[in-house]
Amino acid sequence: MARLFAGIEAGGTKFVCAVGSNPQDMGEPVSFPTTQPSETIRRTKSFLREQEARAGKLSGIGIASFGPVDPKPGSETYGFITTTPKPGWANFDFVSAIRAHFDVPIGFDTDVNAAALGEWRWGAGQGLDTFLYLTIGTGIGGGGLFNGQLMHGLIHPEMGHMLLPHDFQRDPYPGRCPYHSDCFEGLACGPAIEERWGQKAITLPADHPAWELEAEYLALGLVNLITSISPQRVILGGGVMQQPQIFSLLRNKVQRLLNGYVQSPAILVGIDGYIVPPALGSRAGVLGAIALAENAFDTEKKK
């Protein structure tokens, strides 16, 4: 009998939950708004119980969470969302809240690391051992694999909080990050676009000056990451990247900013295949959470 895994993609705006073991057998995901922890966890638990009643007991659960989080097993705050500005969620013990209802192995990581894991297993990261996954949406987060391992360290990467050059004459917008004002996320996330231009990004026409400026900030961030980490590919997901014109603008600006310094054919002539959208599309995060669940199950089985 095939094992059944659950994936919880916990975003700052919405939760996405699904069960399965790969893209072909994953059931239809459900989503609901991220409200207060008690209500959101209750809805998550209800969905998972319904799936168990329909298909049998879960073998593992993966949690792909917005952050910052503590992903280090053995830490006193392992499984916590820590210093998030999301009201009600700071210092929330996410893993324990799920474990209170389900006695199965639980995998836990950032939403972007999980999406990278999903893309590595089934999508645009296949065959690579060092690549980046960034989501450009309500916030900006980054993760990926480095030498075949998900990126962890002191805590986990916080690529959205790099400090970028900010020309206040060209762009007087002060930034919206509550910690750093005009960091990468503070200047280039979806809500920053909306605040700067007075309307949601999705409503802006393709020739609006917002996209030239957005591509510039994205390129600045990527050049910092390309020169410091040397990824074999950069995968960009999230709502802002749904704009069809943004990838071509961004690729051109990355080439211009690098100015021939990184002598790799992937950038010099193959950049269309170097900076790419997720092959799994909007399912990358929840499929990555399912992959976390399977990893947790396999780790537990080896003990």
SULTAJO-V460242 format. One line per field, one symbol per residue. phi: phi as a letter, one per 30 degrees, with the letter a starting at -180 (. if undefined). burial: I if it has 24 or more other ideal C-beta (glycine too) atoms within 12 Angstrom, else O. Layout:
BEGIN
phi->???
burial->???
END
This chain:
BEGIN
phi->.ddccccccccdcbcbbablbaddcddddcbaddcdedddddddedddddddddbjddcabccccdbdbcccejddceicdccdddeicdhcddddddddcbcbebcbaddddddddddddbbdcdiccbacbbccaebbbbakcbhibedbaebadbddcdccebddddbdedjbddcbhcdeddcbdeddddddciadedcdddcddedddddddddedddedddcchddabcbcjddddddddddededddddddhidddbeecdbcddcccbddddhddeddddddddddddddddddd
burial->OOIIIIIIIIIIIIIIIIIIIIIOOIIOIIIOOIOOIOOIIOIIIOIIOOIOOOIOOIIIIIIIIIIIIIIOOOOOIIIIIIOIOIOOIOOIIIIOIIOOOIOIIIIIIIIIIIIIIIIIIIIIIOOIOIIIIIIIIIIIIIIIIIOOOIIIOOIIIIIIIIOIOIOOOOIOIOIIIOOOOIIIIIIIIIIIIOOIOOOOIOOIOOOIOIIIIIIIIIIIIIIIIIOOIIIIIIIIIIIIIIIOOIIOIIIOIIIOIIOOOIOOOIIOOOIOOIIIIIIIIIIIIIIIIIIIIIIIIOOOOOO
END
